[in-house]
């Protein structure tokens, strides 16, 4: 993963709103094919950081660098479609990129949601919506996927599936992934690096480094300890997935 | 027999209903009903301005609606007041200010009812020109912005990340809707403008499987309501603007009676 040229780089980002420091001296660097997960408690500024990285929110100070010509697939945290808006999943995806509208069905199949193709967007379940949003993000064949809480509203089993799917997408497409999660347990097996945020960066590095870091243990307390058990449990059970992933990473 | 004034009324009403369909659909999708009301309520101020500056009254209304749209655009960027509170202030403030301003013009006696509920039977050729010229312009603009507007309606940030110039499109949309509201004034009056925007669109929703069909159906349903309303008004000597709205409401209720499974391609 020694990519010399970053796809996305944030340097010394500060964001002040209404006298409150929402982000303080945050640095972030993401190379091609890399999965970086931002974790942190509620109100830690995770989504804010994503929005700064996407250029949706100008920072008070600091530098945002996006590699020229980089295509971004964004998956927002929520999508509220008014029931009066007659929009099928098919149309929703086709609108993302008219030139690739023939890819709608294959894309839905890839995320395992082909059965909702003709359904109205407002009527599908939370888990299906997450998959459809992921398919939407993939429609433009992005170099960088930005996912804001991609597994929110999904049951534990579905969460595991979604994380596996995200890892597979990275392995097959070689796109970088920047995601936000407030889940500590499952995401660790699906990410290369973790950035632990609480308005400033508490610690960052590989999951192994972060989960043993005093700042992490302090921030999440008992949750973190509980997590350690789950994590090692996961590693044992996901051994195949794991070796699969490193194989894919070499290629990408 | 069809009299000339009745023919002009019908033409004006149909023109307005055609424009109102697609705009009304966006008003429904984006929950802008109250916003449309606020724009319409400012029309009296436009009429006062028209009298004051010896402008064409429709032009006065257009100018004031545009100015209010700009004010609202900035107003909604602040986070101190909820947007419905802000709209309430602007809406009733503008309406009252318009009434007070007209009262100050002692040499002018206006028929307030005509402005509040429309005066479709007095539509002249110049009015038809405004309706078809202004309305046609608004409709052409909306078609031009159609795709990016749909994208923004779904999710603003998603559209932004995809490279849609969201702020510019929203600006243009507000300008177009202000123009539409101004043009509709003559037919249904400032108190009923929003109803002709949202009722046909809400009726069309049950029969539509995609946004384009809904917009088109809303136009047709609006046209039908205009025709029925005018006929009723002529037959029973009832006020035309309200009769049109009553007809639209009747169509809406009728559409609810139709079982969903009998409507192909809708959801």
Boltz contact constraints between the chains, C-beta under 6 A:
constraints:
  - contact:
      token1: [A, 54]
      token2: [B, 161]
      max_distance: 6.0
  - contact:
      token1: [A, 56]
      token2: [B, 157]
      max_distance: 6.0
  - contact:
      token1: [A, 56]
      token2: [B, 160]
      max_distance: 6.0
  - contact:
      token1: [A, 72]
      token2: [B, 161]
      max_distance: 6.0
  - contact:
      token1: [A, 74]
      token2: [B, 161]
      max_distance: 6.0
  - contact:
      token1: [A, 76]
      token2: [B, 155]
      max_distance: 6.0
  - contact:
      token1: [A, 76]
      token2: [B, 157]
      max_distance: 6.0
  - contact:
      token1: [A, 76]
      token2: [B, 158]
      max_distance: 6.0
  - contact:
      token1: [A, 79]
      token2: [B, 155]
      max_distance: 6.0
  - contact:
      token1: [A, 82]
      token2: [B, 29]
      max_distance: 6.0
  - contact:
      token1: [A, 84]
      token2: [B, 28]
      max_distance: 6.0
  - contact:
      token1: [A, 84]
      token2: [B, 29]
      max_distance: 6.0
  - contact:
      token1: [A, 84]
      token2: [B, 205]
      max_distance: 6.0
  - contact:
      token1: [A, 85]
      token2: [B, 29]
      max_distance: 6.0
  - contact:
      token1: [A, 86]
      token2: [B, 208]
      max_distance: 6.0
  - contact:
      token1: [A, 86]
      token2: [B, 209]
      max_distance: 6.0
  - contact:
      token1: [A, 86]
      token2: [B, 210]
      max_distance: 6.0
  - contact:
      token1: [A, 86]
      token2: [B, 214]
      max_distance: 6.0
  - contact:
      token1: [A, 120]
      token2: [B, 267]
      max_distance: 6.0
